[in-house]
Structure formats: C-alpha cells, structure tokens
Amino acid sequence: MKKKMTLSVIAVVTVLVAVIGGMFFYNNQTTVPKNWVNRTLTVDNTENRLSNWFDLYFTKNHAILVAKNSNNSEQKKTKLNKEILQAYSTKKNNPPQTGVKADLGRVDTTESNNGYTIRTKKVVFIFTKMSDGSYRSQDGTVWQFSPKE
C-alpha cells in the first residue's frame, strides 16, 4: 500500500514538473527572428497601401501593432489591410485612431530565401527583403526598421 502511494506521489510530481517546464519553455521561446527582437518595423512614407501608417513592434515571441497618423489617400482594399482593421476590431473599415495598439499575439515565423512569413492569430505578414534592407509586405507596402535605440 505504501509503495503504491509513493509511486502515485512520484508520478504526480513528475507530471507537474513536465507541465510547468513545458509552459516555461513555451513562454520563453524566441519565435521572432533574433535580430528583430525588441525592434520596430515602421511603414515607409513612400509606399503605403494600408489605412494608416503603422509601427510593428516585436518582442521575443509577440507582435504589437501601433497605429500612427491615418488618412492615407493611397489606401487599397487588400487582405492585409482587412486583417489589420479586424485586429483593431474596427467597424466598416474605419481606420484606428493614432496611438491605439493591437496586440497581435504570439508570432510564428517561417524563413524563406528572400524574407519571412510572420503569422499571428490575427494577421499574416509576408515580408520580402529588398536590396536596401527594407521589407515589402504582400500588399506592396514598404516597411523599414526604426533606428536602434
């Protein structure tokens, strides 16, 4: 009887350690490209097809989108723009107000030979690296990294 009790306690402790370890690993895993962690991609002023100008901030495994000034006359109705507006939960394609943040959630990154696909629960960005070091998203919008602080 004592042996069964001891085995049960050992089994429960083992399962708890495995679950807690798995949660710790999941929460601390870096899913963003290492040189993108704690950096911000900013929409370039020359080629923006989105409703607003945005900053896309990356932590080691999350992405946060921050709306900047709106009233983009070159806005196009693209899937990416629609996903971004839905991430802000805006009705009838109204652009988000300046300074409003949308937590896009955990990032899953796939690297290709010329860029990255950044998947979150709310938005999928397909970034193609350009010769000047900036990135072009699937709708043609150009994004550049803000200078390191």
N, C-alpha and C positions, 0 to 999 in steps of 0.2 A: 504494500500500500504506500509506504514511504517512497519507494523507488518511482512509482507512477506519479506521485505528487512532485517529486524533484524533476522528473523528466518533463512534466507539464510546465513547471515554472521555467525551466531552461528553454523550452520551445517558445513560450510566450515572450521571454526576454529576447530571444534570437529574432523573432518576428518583429518586435518593436524596434530593435536596433536596425534591422534591414529597412523598415519603413521610414524611420527617421533619417537614416543615411541616404536613402533614395530621394527623399524630399529635399535634404540639404544639397545634394548633387544637382537636382533639377533646378532649384532656385539660384544656385551659384554658377551654373554652367554658362559659358560665354557662347551666345548664338549669333552674335553680330561679328562681322569681320574685325579682327583685333585692332586695326588702325582706324576703325570707325567708332570705337567705344569712347563715350563722353565727347563726341564731336557733333556738329550740326551741319546738315546739308541745307542750303538756302536756295530758293528758286532764283535763277538768274533774271535780271531785269530785261534782257533782250528777247528771250524766247519763253513765254509763259502761256500755256493753254488752259490753266486752271482758273477757278473762280476768284482766288485770292493769290497773294504771294504768301508762301509758307516757309517755315523752318521745320525741318525734320530732325529731331534730337534723338540720339541713340545712347542707351545705357548698355551694359554688357549683354542684356537679353530682352530689352524692351525698346519700343519706339514711341515717341510723343510728337504729335504734330501741333504746331502753334501757328494760328492764323495771323497774318500781318495785314497790311492795308489791302482793301478789296477794290472793287470797281475796275476789274481788268476788262478792257474793251476787246481783247483778243481771246476771251474765254471760248472754249469749244465744248460741245457736248460729247464727252468721251467717257468710257467706262471708268477710267481712273478718277476723273472729276466726280462722277456719280458716287463711287465708293468713298471718296474723301468727304463729300457732303453727307452721306449716310453715316459716316463715322462721327460727324458732328450732330447727327440726328436733326438736320435742318429740314424743314418742310418746303416743298415746291422749289427746290434748288436755290433757296436764299443763301447767299454766302455767309459764313460765320463772321462774327464781329472781330475786330482787331484784338489780339491778345488772348483769345479763347483757345484753350488747349483741348486736344483729344488724345486720350491715352489709347494707342492702337493695340496695346497688349504685347504679349510675348512674340518675339521675332524668330522666324525660321529662315535661314539663309542658304541659298544654293548658289555656288560659284560656277560661272561659265568661263569660257576662254576670253571673253571681252566684257565681263561685268558681273552683276549679281542680281538674283531674284530675291527680294525681301518680302516674305509672306507674314502677315499678321492675321488676327481673326477678322479684322475689318477691311484691310486694304492690301492689295498686292502691287508692289512696285517692281518693275523690271528695268534695272539700270544698266545702260551700256556705257562703258568708259570711252570718253572722247580723247583725242590726241593732246588736248591742253590740260588733261587731268580732271575735267568736269565730267558729269554724268548726264545722260539723256534718258528720261523715263519713256515708257511705252507710248505716251501721247505726244511726244516731241518736246516736252518741257525740259529745259536745261537746269541742272542743279549743280551748285558748287559748294565745296566745304568752306565754312567760315574760318578765318584765321585762328590758329590755336591760341588759346588764352594763357 
